[in-house]
Amino acid sequence: MKLKRWMTAADACTDRYARGPSARDITAKRMNLDQFCQRYKNLQAYLEWNTADVGRIVAMRPLLQPAFAGIVDDFYEAIARNYDVQCVITGGPAQVARLKETLLRWIEQLFQRRYDDEYVRRRLQVGKRHAELRLDQI
């Protein structure tokens, strides 16, 4: 987001997040958890996702897990350089530490054997929070 010359950084944050609901917000409110879970199951069927696929993902975990903390650190170093995201992280180092723990759990859950409705619910919860904060999807 390019700042207008007369806007301060704080004004830009306020302007960006005070515009009202985005299309993502409205869509997220229309679909309930059951619909999201069914959509997830439909995508799994479309991709022919099966227990062998789950096994391959789970088998990758020991190889990748040593890198998880570094991935999280790199991600938050990049966020520290992103002005739009800095606008919503207002709780200082304590909030960043909590968010890092959340991201680490999110990554770890990608490599567990459970890809059920609870898995979808946890991801939906994160997505809804990002939509509430109007974070861009990249």
Residue pairs with C-beta under 8 A, 6 or more apart in sequence:
1 12
1 16
1 83
1 84
3 9
3 12
7 15
9 83
12 83
12 87
13 87
16 84
16 87
16 134
17 87
17 88
17 133
17 134
19 134
22 131
22 134
24 131
24 137
25 131
25 132
25 134
28 127
28 128
28 131
31 39
33 117
33 120
33 121
33 124
36 120
36 121
36 124
37 117
37 120
37 121
40 120
43 49
44 115
49 115
54 113
54 115
57 110
57 111
58 111
58 112
58 113
60 111
61 108
61 111
61 112
64 111
65 108
65 111
68 104
68 107
68 108
69 104
71 107
72 100
72 103
72 104
72 107
73 100
75 103
76 96
76 99
76 100
76 103
79 85
79 86
79 89
80 86
84 135
84 136
85 135
88 133
88 135
89 95
89 96
89 99
91 98
102 126
106 122
106 123
106 126
109 119
109 122
130 137
